[in-house]
Amino acid sequence: MFGGQCQQVIKLFDMKFNVKQLIDDCGGVANLSKTIGVSRTTPYRWIQQDMITTTKLSEIKKHFTLDVDLYFEEDKNGNGKPGA
């Protein structure tokens, strides 16, 4: 039917961005805040909302050597919601 060709089935997972791990890897809230020039409450808001803007992510990349792909994880809870 397919001319002997193999078909690969790829299961796509919902992904979430691990903001807390990113902040920890940048030396914590105080260091990150000081380095990119935001208030100390800003990173806590990112953690609480479980998101960060691309503008701020770009700013972080200017100051820290990070592979942002490493912070994307399979979302086992669905809908990008943090786990319990």
C-alpha positions, 0 to 999 in steps of 0.5 A: 500500500505504501510502496514498502516505505516505513512511516514513522509515527511521532507522538507530540507532547505538550511542552512547558518551560521550566522558569524556576530552573532557568532562574536557579541556573542564573544564580537565583532571583537576586543575581538574575534581577540585578543582572538584567535590571528588573525588580526582585519580584519580577522573577517570582511572578514568572515562577508563579505564572509559570511563564516568561516573555520572549523579551526577558528571555532574550535579555537573559540570553545576552548575559548568561550562556544558556541553552534554552532548549534544555528548559522545555519539558514534557507537560505531564499535567496538561495545559502548561499548568504547574504540577501539584 
